[in-house]
Amino acid sequence: MRRVIKLIGAAVVSLSLAASALATPIDTYEFQNPDNQKRAISLASELRCPQCQNQNLVDSNSPVARDLRLEVYKMVDDGKTDDEIVEFMTSRYGEFVLYMPKVETKTYILWGGPVALFVMGLGIVFLFVRRQRGSAGKEIALSEDEQRQLDELLKRNQQQ
């Protein structure tokens, strides 16, 4: 029985190792040096696949992403800078390929919107708390009839 469990465990481990080996994002491209490989993978992780809405070039399995990954790898090996590669991709596919778009006039709302909403939320909370504190300090005036009813209730409570 123990032997069967060990065999099953070994099979599971070997299958998981085989699956992780197949999932490497390097494709079959051979880089000139390990630094280029790290830089290319890092850059491809920051670029969005034009076909897949929310995956970067490394994680996507689409043919477009594969071609663009190889293009990025080749450009890195050719000595292009990261800015040149990003400029090439944005000129070809637009700002959509950037997960973090540049801060420009047309992206002010994108970058400033969350900050503005946070400041507005803080303002609303501040006003709400201020109103609550202001109304808590005020004494409520009772009419003569209400005061009489309150006195009667207090007298009944004391007698019991």
N, C-alpha and C positions, 0 to 999 in steps of 0.2 A: 504494500500500500504506500509506504514512504517513497519507494522507488518511482511509483507512478506520479506522485505529487511533485517529486523533484524533476521528472521529465516534463511535466506540464509547466512548471515554473521556468525551466530552461527554455521551453518553446516560447512562452510569453515574452521572456526577456529578449530572445533572439529576434522575434517578430517586431518588437518595439524598436530595437536597434536598427533593424533593416528599414523600418518605416521612417525613422528619423534620418537615415542616410539618404533616402529618396527625397526627403523634403528640403534638402539643402538649396539655398537660393542662388548658388554660383552657376548653375547650368553646367555647361561643359567648357566654359571659357577659361583659358589659362592666362593668368595675369603675369606681368613682367616681374612683380615683386609683391610680397605680402602687404606692404603699406598701400599699394594701389588697390588691392583687393578690399581692404578695410574701408578705404575712402569711397570706393565705388559702391559698396553695399550700403554704407551710411547715406550716401547721396541718393541712391535708388529708394531707400526707405523714406526719404523726405519728399519724394515725388509721387503724386497720385496717378493711378492708372486712368487714362481717358475713357476706357470702356467700362471698367468696374467703378461704381460710384464711390465706394468708401474703402478701397484697398490701395496700398502703395504698390510700387512696381515689384518689390521683393515678394510680397505676399500673394499677388495676383497670379493666376494660372492662365490668363487669357493670352492668345497669340500676340496681341498688341503689346501687352506688358512684357512678354518675353523678348520681343523685338526691341522695345525701348530699353530694357535692362541691358541687352547686348550692346546697344548703341551707347549707353552710359559707360559701360565697361570699356569699350573701345576708346571713347573720348578721354577717359581717365588715363588709360595706357598711352594715349597719344600726347599726354602732357597738358591737356586743357585744364583750366582752373574750374573750380566749382561754379563761380559766377558765369563763366562762359557756357557751361553745360546747362545751367538753369535758364540762361537767356535763350539758348537754342530751343529748349523744351517749351518755354513760354511763348516764343515767337511762333512755334509750330502748333501748339495745342492751347494756348491762352493761359490766363491766370488760374484756370481750373486745376492745372497739374500741381499747383503749390498748395501744400497744407497750411502754410503760414504765408499769406499774401503780403506783398510789400505795403508799407504804410505810404499811401498816396492820397490824393484828393478824393478819388473814387472809392477808397476803402476806409475813409474816416469813420463812417457809420459802423462798419464791421468791427473796427478796433475800439472805437469810443462808445458804442452802444451799450455793451455790458457795464462799463464804468458808469455811464449816465443812469442806467436802470438801477444800479446799486446805490448811487447817491440819492436818487428819487425815493427808493425804498427806505433808506435811512431817514430822509426828511419826513416821510409819512409816519414812520415809527416814532420819531421825535415829537411830531405834532400830536399824535395819539396819546403818548405818555404825558405830555404837557397838559393836555385837556383833562386826562384822568386825575392827575395830581391837583389841578385847579378845582375840579368839581368835588374832590374828596374833602377839601378844607372848608367848604361852605357849609354853614348850618342851615338846616331846613326849618323854616318857620311854620308852626302849626296854627291852624285857625282855632278860634275859641272852642268850637264844638269838638274838634279833634283833641284838643288839650283836655277837655272835660272827660271824654271817653278814655283817654290814656290814664288820667288820674283814677277813674273808677276801676279800671283793670288792675292798676297797681295796688289799690286798696283791697280788692278781692284776693289778689295774690298774697298779700301780707296776712290776711285773715286765715287763709288755709294753711 
